[in-house]
Amino acid sequence: MRVIAIDGPAASGKSSTAALVAERLRWAHLDSGALYRALTLVAIDHLGEGEWSAQRVLAHAENLPVRLVLAGQLFRPEVAGVDVEQAIRSERVTRRVSGLAAIPEIRTWVNGQQRRAVNGHPAGVVVDGRDIGTVVFPEAPLKIYLTAHADERAKRRLSQQGQVLDAGAVARESAVLAARDAQDSGRAVAPLRPASDAVLLDSTTLTLDEQVERILTLARARFPE
């Protein structure tokens, strides 16, 4: 299996790192969070802001449908044939995605979609998420657990959003991320944790290029041409 699994907490840089690793290896990139976000978008638009059942969400996902589609070297989510990559990054989706992703039936459906996508792309796929190495692709030859201090992750997220990096804003965002970490790590289904054979990579003091290069060095040793 030519899969690199990159897991880690929110705002640890998983997606940007995975995208660059995939680009330099000429592999495909799959952001598992995008599919959970697409389902959340569908639930908000079709079921409203109340409580959602897995059965109703997945019924819409199959009927619309919600699918992963390979565009170039990126697997992107589509809803009813429409690219929703921008829409799924909205705040209204971000607020609800963790709750939906904690539902076992939702995770089972998403995992199946991811496995089908990867099995159809034998050249190699870099997949990032929170349970890729532990649940979705436990047989992946290379697993990375990417993390960073909560304050550093807060600064990165605020910078990405174009916000001012004052001490108060960083502290507030750091608290939000810490709460998200606790929620993801404490959930009963597929909790956030490193796989037993994952390489731990703390990127607190690393640049993006430095962490990408470290993963590429490991990848070239595990996946000789």
N, C-alpha and C positions, 0 to 999 in steps of 0.2 A: 504494500500500500504506500503510495507516494503522497503522504499527508503530513503537514506540519501543523500541530495543534498549539495555539497560543491562547492561554487563559489568563485571567487576572481580574482585579477589581475595577470598578468604574473609574474612568478617566486615567487609566494607567498607560494609555497610548497603544492599546492592542490593535485597533483597526488601522491606524496610520502606520504602525510598525509592520503589521501583516501585509498591508498593501505594498509597501516598499520591498519587503522580502520577496513577495510574489513577483513583482515587476522585475527585480534583478535576477531571479531564477527563471523568468519567463513561464511562471506557473499562473494558475488562476487564484483569485482571492474570494473568499466567502466570509462575510460578516454575519454570524448567526443572529446577532442582536437585531439586524435589519428585518428579519422575518418575524420576530416577535413584535417588532414595532409595526409592521404591516398588518398583523392580526389585530393589534390594538387600534390602529386607525380604522380598520373595518368595523370593529366593535363600537367605537365612538360614533361613527357615521351611520351605522345601521341599527344599533341597539341603544343608543343614548348614553348618558353618563351614569346610569344606575349600576346595579350589580349585574354581572354577566355569567351565564352558564357556559361551560366548555362546549356543550352540545350545540347551542345556538351560534356561538362564534365559529365553530368548525363547519357547521352547515353552510354559513355564508362563505367561509374560506373555500369550500369545495364548489359551491354554486357560481361564485363570481367569475373565475376562481382566483385564489392567491397562489402565486407560483414564484419559484426562483428561476430566473432566465439568465443565461450566459450572454453578456454583452461585451465583446472583446475578451478581456481576461478577468472580468468582474461579474460575479453572480449578483444580480440585483433583484429586488422584489417587485413584482407587478401585481396589480389588482385590476381584474377585468381587462387585462391587456394593456394597462396604463402604468408607466414608470412612476413609482411613488417615492423615489429616493429622497426627494426634497420634503415632501409632505410628512414623512415619518419622523423627521427631526424636529418637529414643532414641539412647543412646551406642553400642549395638551396631550400629546402622545407620551412624552417623557414622564409626565405625572402618573400615568396609568400602567405603563408597560411592566413594571416590576410585579404588580399584583397579578396581571394576566399570566406572566411567565412562571409564576409559582404554581399554577394549576397543572397537576400531573398529565391530564389528557392533552393539554396544549403542548407540553414539552414532548410528549410521545409523538404527536403529529409533526412538530417542527423537526425533531430528530430524524424522522423518516424522510422528510423533504431534503434535509441536508445529506443524508447518506445516499439518496438517489442521485443528487446533484454530483457528489464527489465520485460515485461509482461510474458515472457517465463521462468523467474527464480524467482519463488515465495518465495524462502528462504530468499531473501533480497539482495539488490544491493546498493553499495556506488558509486555515480556518481559524477564526478567532471568536472567543466567547467566554463563558464562565464555567462550562462543564464539558468542553470539547475533549480534553484528554482523559477525563474521568468517566464520562458517560457516552458521549456520541462516538468518539473514535479512540477507545482505550487501547487499540492495537496500533495507533499511529507510531511510526518509528522515532519521531522526534516530537517531544512535548516541552513547551516553554511555559513557565508561570511568571508572567511579567507584572511587577508591582513597583510602587514608589510610595514615599511618605505622603500622608493625606494632604499636608500643606502644599507639597509640590504638585500633587495632582490637582488641587484646587487652583493654584496659580495657572497651570496649563489650561484648565477648562475656562477660566475667566479670560485668559489671553485669547483663546480660540473664539470666545464670544465677543471680543472687542471691549471688554469691561476694564475699568480702572483697578489696578492691583493694590488697593490700600489694605491696611491690616484688618479692618473690620470686614471687608468683603471676602478676604481670604479666609478669615476665621469662620464666617458664616458658611461659605462653600465647603470648607473642610469638614464642618459639622454635618452638612448634608451628605457628603461622601462617606463619612464614618457611619452614618445611619444606614446608608445603602449597603455598605460592607456588612454591617451586622445583620441586615435583612437577608442578604444573599447567602451569607455564611451560615445563618441559623435556620434556613428553610428546611423542611423535612425532605423535599424532593430535590435531588441533584444540587446539594449545597456547594457554594464556592469554596474550593480547596485545591491545593496542588495535587496532581497525580503523584503516586509514589515514585515514579521514575522521571518526573519532570525536572528540567533544568531551571533552577530559580534564578531570575534575572531582576535585580533591583536597579531601576533606571533613575533613581532620585538624582544622582550626580552625572548621569550620562546624557549626551545629546542624542537626538533621534538617529543620526547617522551611526553613532557609536553602538547603540543597541541593535540596530539593523545589521551592522557588520559582525557583531558577536553571534547573532543567530545564523547569518550566512556561513560563517566558519563552521558552525556545528552542522548545518545542512549539507555542506559540501562533503563533510566527512561521512555523514549517514547515507547520502544519496549520490554516490559516485556516478558520473556520466558513463 
